[in-house]
Amino acid sequence: MRSGRDIDALLAIMAALRTPVTGCPWDLEQTFASIVPYTIEEAYEVADAVERGDLPDLTDELGDLLLQVVFHARMAEEQGSFDFGDVVKAICDKLIRRHPHVFGDARDLSPEEVKSLWGEIKTREKADRRAARAAAGLPEEPLTKGVLAGVPRALPGLTRAVKLQQKASTVGFDWNDARLVLAKIREEIAEVEHEMDVAADRSLVAGEVGDLLFAVANLARHLDVDPEAALRGTNAKFESRFAYIEAALARAGKSPAQASLDEMDALWNEAKGRAP
């Protein structure tokens, strides 16, 4: 088996890994469901490489993500469902179909007109897909009806919240001022505080925290901020500042567990005063 720059080399390697008896035992025992967590993880690692501006690492991470596509396609091919070529054809057809302003007769459209046309095409695609599934005797896709249809449940919570809110906004169910969302956040904080005081049912507290997070995601949407990206940035900032605390304590011959909260808080404030 040789490496190469052509996609056929990767497909051949994946086929070899999945070949009974001579293939890799770990690869052979995988299923669509067992691979999904790795697929999601690799997508996040691509995003991380982009955010760090690490192009050499991005090369590797894109390869890892491509492997996930090839892996799923290989398992489907083994079942006689579809193969990698079908995956490529599906996305090529979709891109051409959704860009008539590039590949068809709909020329000189404004960005707003392109967005509107995109929505119309997607609506037709969903109707065609439902008709095709019905003709093939397949069950109807879940959540294919209603304004909020089509938002994948596997999306990260904040991202899915924004997408649900965006869909609701298309029929006017939305605030027209970000400051109204701030008021809603204050309301949700008060409800969290109330449940904390009562503390009779922790599930009620969890529900109110969920409502608060949903409202914060809504504020991010109104401010044109990606909440997932914003939170990743804050996570990185927290890591950097906590590492500063650990390093400072280590120089003093201490570990965080040996330091008081006041000591760590003072070092945290030092870290905040430094470059982020």
C-alpha positions in Angstrom: 0.0 0.0 0.0 1.4 3.4 -1.0 0.6 6.9 0.1 -0.3 9.5 -2.5 -2.0 12.8 -3.2 -4.9 11.3 -5.0 -8.2 10.6 -3.3 -8.1 7.1 -4.7 -5.1 6.3 -2.5 -7.1 7.3 0.6 -10.1 5.2 -0.5 -7.8 2.2 -1.1 -6.3 2.6 2.4 -9.7 2.8 4.0 -10.8 -0.3 2.1 -7.8 -2.2 3.3 -8.4 -1.1 6.9 -12.0 -2.4 6.6 -11.1 -5.7 4.9 -12.0 -8.7 7.1 -9.2 -10.8 8.5 -6.4 -8.7 7.1 -7.7 -5.3 8.1 -7.4 -3.3 11.4 -9.5 -4.9 14.2 -10.4 -1.4 15.6 -11.5 -0.1 12.2 -13.5 -3.3 11.5 -15.6 -3.0 14.7 -16.7 0.6 14.0 -20.2 1.6 13.1 -21.8 4.8 11.9 -22.8 5.5 15.5 -19.4 4.8 17.0 -17.6 7.0 14.5 -19.9 10.1 15.0 -18.1 11.4 18.1 -14.8 11.3 16.2 -16.4 13.1 13.2 -17.6 15.9 15.5 -14.3 16.1 17.3 -12.3 16.4 14.1 -14.6 19.2 12.9 -13.8 21.1 16.1 -10.1 20.5 15.7 -10.3 22.0 12.2 -12.0 25.1 13.8 -9.3 25.2 16.5 -6.5 25.2 13.9 -8.2 28.0 12.0 -8.6 30.1 15.1 -4.9 29.6 16.0 -3.9 30.5 12.5 -1.9 27.3 12.3 -1.9 26.4 8.6 0.4 23.3 8.9 -1.8 21.9 11.6 -4.9 22.8 9.5 -3.5 20.6 6.8 -3.4 17.6 9.2 -6.8 18.4 10.7 -8.5 18.7 7.3 -7.1 15.3 6.5 -8.5 13.8 9.7 -11.9 15.3 8.9 -11.7 13.9 5.3 -10.9 10.5 6.7 -14.2 10.7 8.6 -16.1 11.2 5.4 -14.3 8.4 3.7 -14.9 6.1 6.7 -18.7 6.7 6.7 -18.8 6.3 2.9 -16.8 3.0 3.1 -19.2 1.5 5.7 -22.2 2.6 3.5 -20.6 1.0 0.5 -20.1 -2.3 2.4 -23.9 -2.2 3.0 -24.7 -1.5 -0.6 -26.2 1.9 0.3 -23.9 4.4 -1.4 -20.2 5.0 -1.9 -17.8 7.9 -1.9 -18.6 8.8 -5.5 -22.2 9.2 -4.5 -21.2 11.6 -1.7 -19.1 13.7 -4.2 -21.9 13.7 -6.7 -24.5 14.7 -4.1 -22.5 17.8 -3.0 -21.6 18.8 -6.6 -25.2 18.6 -7.7 -26.3 20.6 -4.6 -23.7 23.3 -5.2 -24.7 23.7 -8.8 -28.4 23.6 -7.9 -28.0 26.2 -5.2 -25.9 28.6 -7.2 -28.0 29.4 -10.4 -26.5 32.9 -10.2 -23.1 31.3 -10.9 -23.9 28.1 -12.9 -27.3 29.1 -14.4 -29.3 32.0 -15.8 -29.9 33.9 -12.6 -27.3 36.6 -13.0 -26.4 39.9 -11.3 -28.2 39.2 -8.0 -27.6 41.2 -4.9 -26.5 39.4 -1.7 -30.0 39.8 -0.3 -31.5 38.3 -3.5 -29.0 35.4 -3.4 -30.0 34.7 0.2 -33.7 34.7 -0.7 -33.1 32.4 -3.7 -31.1 30.1 -1.5 -34.0 29.7 0.9 -36.4 29.0 -2.0 -34.1 26.4 -3.4 -33.7 24.7 0.0 -37.5 24.6 0.5 -37.9 22.9 -2.9 -35.1 20.4 -2.1 -36.9 19.4 1.2 -40.1 18.9 -0.7 -38.4 16.8 -3.3 -36.6 14.8 -0.7 -39.8 14.0 1.2 -41.5 12.9 -2.1 -38.5 10.7 -3.0 -38.5 9.1 0.5 -42.3 8.5 0.2 -41.9 6.9 -3.3 -39.2 4.6 -2.0 -41.3 3.5 1.0 -39.0 5.2 3.5 -40.3 6.7 6.7 -40.7 10.5 6.9 -37.6 12.3 8.2 -38.1 13.5 11.8 -38.9 17.2 12.3 -39.6 17.8 8.6 -42.6 20.0 9.4 -43.0 23.4 10.9 -40.9 26.5 11.0 -38.2 25.0 13.2 -37.7 21.9 11.0 -34.3 20.9 9.8 -32.1 22.0 12.7 -29.9 19.0 13.5 -30.1 17.8 17.1 -26.4 16.9 17.1 -25.3 20.5 16.8 -23.6 22.1 19.8 -26.2 23.6 22.1 -25.4 27.3 21.6 -25.2 26.8 17.8 -28.5 25.0 17.7 -30.1 27.6 19.9 -29.1 30.4 17.4 -30.3 28.4 14.4 -33.7 27.8 16.1 -33.9 31.5 16.9 -33.0 32.4 13.3 -35.8 30.2 12.0 -38.3 31.6 14.4 -37.3 35.1 13.4 -38.3 34.4 9.7 -42.0 34.6 10.8 -41.5 37.6 13.1 -41.1 35.7 16.4 -38.1 37.9 17.5 -37.1 41.0 19.4 -36.2 44.0 17.2 -33.8 45.4 19.8 -30.8 43.7 21.4 -31.5 45.7 24.6 -34.8 43.8 25.0 -32.8 40.6 25.0 -30.7 42.0 27.8 -33.9 42.6 29.8 -34.8 38.9 29.1 -31.4 37.8 30.4 -32.0 39.8 33.6 -35.4 38.1 34.0 -33.8 34.7 33.5 -31.1 35.4 36.1 -33.8 36.3 38.6 -35.6 33.0 37.9 -32.3 31.1 38.4 -31.8 33.0 41.7 -35.4 32.1 42.8 -34.9 28.4 42.1 -31.5 28.5 43.9 -33.3 29.9 47.0 -36.0 27.3 46.9 -33.6 24.5 46.0 -36.4 21.9 46.2 -35.8 20.4 42.7 -32.4 20.6 41.0 -34.0 19.8 37.7 -35.9 23.1 37.9 -32.6 24.9 38.5 -31.1 23.2 35.5 -34.1 24.2 33.4 -33.7 27.9 34.4 -30.0 27.8 33.7 -30.9 26.4 30.2 -33.3 29.3 29.7 -30.5 31.7 30.7 -28.0 30.2 28.2 -30.7 30.3 25.5 -31.2 34.0 26.2 -27.5 34.7 26.1 -27.2 32.9 22.8 -30.0 35.1 21.5 -28.2 38.2 22.6 -25.1 37.0 20.8 -27.2 36.5 17.6 -28.6 40.0 17.8 -25.1 41.4 18.2 -23.9 39.3 15.3 -21.5 37.3 17.5 -21.0 33.6 17.1 -21.6 32.3 20.7 -19.6 29.2 20.2 -16.6 31.1 18.9 -16.9 33.7 21.7 -17.0 31.0 24.3 -14.0 29.3 22.8 -12.1 32.6 23.0 -13.1 33.0 26.6 -12.0 29.4 27.3 -8.6 30.1 25.8 -8.3 33.3 27.9 -9.2 31.4 31.0 -6.6 28.7 30.3 -3.9 31.4 29.7 -4.7 33.2 32.9 -4.9 30.1 35.0 -1.6 29.0 33.6 -0.2 32.3 34.7 -1.5 31.5 38.3 0.1 28.1 38.2 3.5 29.4 37.0 3.5 32.2 39.6 2.7 29.8 42.4 5.3 27.3 41.1 7.9 30.0 41.4 6.9 30.4 45.0 7.1 26.6 45.6 3.4 26.1 45.7 0.7 24.3 43.8 -2.8 25.8 43.3 -4.1 23.3 45.9 -1.7 24.8 48.5 -2.7 28.4 47.8 -5.6 30.3 49.2 -8.4 31.7 47.1 -7.2 35.2 47.9 -3.7 34.4 46.6 -5.1 32.9 43.4 -7.5 35.8 42.9 -4.7 38.4 43.2 -2.6 36.5 40.6 -5.7 36.3 38.4 -6.0 40.1 38.5 -2.3 40.3 37.6 -2.9 38.1 34.7 -5.8 40.2 33.6 -3.5 43.2 33.6 -1.2 41.6 31.2 -1.7 41.2 27.4 -4.5 38.7 26.7 
